[in-house]
Amino acid sequence: MVPELGALARTPEEWAEALRPLGVRAFHARQVFRWLHARSVLEPARMTDLPAPVRAALETLELPRTLEVADERRAADDTRKLLVRMRDGATVETVLIPGVTGPRGSLPSPVEAMEEGDDEGDDEPQVEAGAAVRVTQCISTQVGCAMGCVFCASGVAGIKRNLGADEIVAQVLAGRARLDAGERLSNVVYMGMGEPLANYEATARSLRLLMHPDGIALSARRITVSTSGVVPEIARLGADFAGRIGLAVSLHAADDETRTRLMPINKKYPLAVLMDALRAYPLPARRRITIEYTLVAGKNDDAGEARKLVKILRGLPVKVNLIPMNPIAASSLGPPDMDGVLQFQRVLCDAGYSCFIRRRRGDDVAAACGQLALLGAKPKVRVQRA
């Protein structure tokens, strides 16, 4: 009778179909969706604008709680990392990153350089006096990760399972419930544990749910999906959402030999194939693809590598986020010194690219880029060398 979808994974139309055998009318199903997504209420008794018989019918469904927050850690900069536990006991991490004030041109946080979208012309968002503090949430799409990037903790123990769309959306609801007074959720980035495009169906459904006008109602330009380069699904994402979803690509090297050492997916989708996919992505006017480039000391961080990067990006509408590697326990690799980072940035800026160095946020609670890991997981493979 009821579709095998988690409560948070259903659209209003799917709720109408699920509730029809219980005698619930279609417009009441839309109200149920609003309670769940816009108000984060799962208890039918609290859905006060529904008639009592409808609430009673919902009680028979026993709406499950998709996840619980098992642990919350707050960094000195107010970044918060949440450990969330699913119904089957699987755990993933999600991160709340508050915006910062500061002069234009200061180093952006992990997502500030992509927050506002290029149609407004600002790469560094400003916080006006008295305005709500904008918060970006970084969410996970898989328990673990199969990509095996040597600088990232998420894949150290390998992949355990995909998350459902309800489990992806539930992270956002849990994060929104933990905002401080004066904060508002402004952006969501699919940059947590897992490869979003390797779990495409759940990722796409979660995108539609987060953007639904009767729910959280995020604008498409407030959402960014990051990928290590799953080429067929890049094309699929562009077609399904007309290019409106922000795309971030983890590149991390400008030649196939180096990139394959750092990111095994390059064996399947080498740089030439990936670059063609990015050129074909249907970006709206004045929007750019974000290129993420983790700088690993002695591997991909000298000026020669920067010049190679300039060459392969030529003709693409991109902006570049440079990420000095955040150390992880399973690897002896590390970041270059700041002089080297600035030299790399200078080459890109001189070539005409917008290039930002990510401000480190939340690294004192292991919430920084590449540090999200399975709780207590043991390495599947050792990743000390590249």
C-alpha positions, 0 to 999 in steps of 0.5 A: 500500500505504501511505497517503499520510500522513506518518509522524507524521500516522498514528494507531495504526489507520492504522499497523495498516492500512499495516503489514498487507500487511507481516504486522505485527500491530495491537498492534505498530502501536500500539507504533510510534505510541508510539515515534514520538510518545511517544519521538520515535524514528524509527529502527526499529532503536531500537524495541527492544520490537518483534520483529526481523521487525517492525523489518525491515519498518519499515526497508523504509518508510524513515521520513522525517524530517519536518523539521530545526531549521535555526536556534535562537535563545535570548533573554535570558529563555530564550525560544527561537525555532526555525527549522524546515525541511521536506523541501521546503525550506519554513521556519516558526518555532516558539517555546518559552516557559518559565514564570516565577515571580513574585507573583500579579498580575504581568503574564503572558507571552503564554500564561501567562494561559491556561495552567491553564484556568479550571476550576482558578480561577487565571489566573496560574500559580505555579511551586513550589520544586523543580517542573519549569519549565513550557514553552509551545510556540507552533506554526505551521500554515501557511508564511506567512499569507493574513490580512494583519493589518497588525501581524503579520509572518507574512503580509507575504509572503502564504501559501505553503502549508499545513502537513501534520498531520505537520509541525505535530506535528513542531514539538512533537517538535522543541521537546520535544527541546530542553527544558532540564534541569528543564523540561517541555512543559505547553502548546501554543498554535496561535499561530504562523505562519498561520491554523489554521482556514484549514488545518482538516483538518491542524489537527484531525488534529494536535490528535487526535495531540497528545492521543492517550493513546499519544503526547504525551498532552496534555490538551485544556485544555492546548491553545489554538487562536487564530483571526482569526475564520474563523467556519464553522471556529469552529463546526466546531472546537466541534462536533468537540472538544465545546468542550474545545479552548481558543479564542483570538480575535484581535479587535483592534477593537470596530467594523467600520470599525477592524477591517477596516482592521487585519484584512481578514478582517472584510470576510467575517466582520464583528463581529456574525457573529463574536460570534454564533459565539463565543456558540454555541461549546460551552464546558465549565463554568468555561471562557472564550474568550480575546480577544486585542487588539493595541493599536496607537497611534492606531488602537484604543487609547484609552478610548473603544475600550475602552468599545466593547470592553466593550459587544460582549463583554457576556454572553460568558464571556471573558478579555482579553489586551492586547498592546502591538504588537510592532514589525515591519520592514514597518510603521511602526505601533507600541504606545501608551505604558504609561500608555495601555495601563493606562488601557485595561486599567482600563476593562475591569477596572472593567467586570468582565472579567479583563484581562491585559497580555502580558509581552514574551517573546523580542522580542530574537530576534524571537520575540514576538507578531506577529514570526514571519516567513518567512526572507528573504521580501520583502513581498507588500504594504506594510503601513505604514498602517492 
